[in-house]
Amino acid sequence: MSVMDTIRERLAALSPTRLELIDDSHLHAGHAGARSGGGHFRLTIVSECFRGKNTVARHRIVYDALGEMMRREIHALAIQARSPEEN
């Protein structure tokens, strides 16, 4: 299973109504994170679980869902996390 597939699988636990994941790793060739194997990704995710939460809390929810991937397979993750009414 690819890193992108694993990310999607883990984020499915948040029951997203929208999930867009883009691999920007090729834009960071030569960067320290790229050399160590960690990818650079952009994520847009819409889920009911973000309702009433601030940005930091939303990001923590995403980081918790991804777990140890944030220390190995993912070097950088740009997150746009929204509740359904913000979509």
Secondary structure by P-SEA (a helix, b strand, c coil): ccaaaaaaaaaccccccbbbbbbccccccccccccccbbbbbbbbbccccccccaaaaaaaaaaaacccccccccbbbbbccccccc
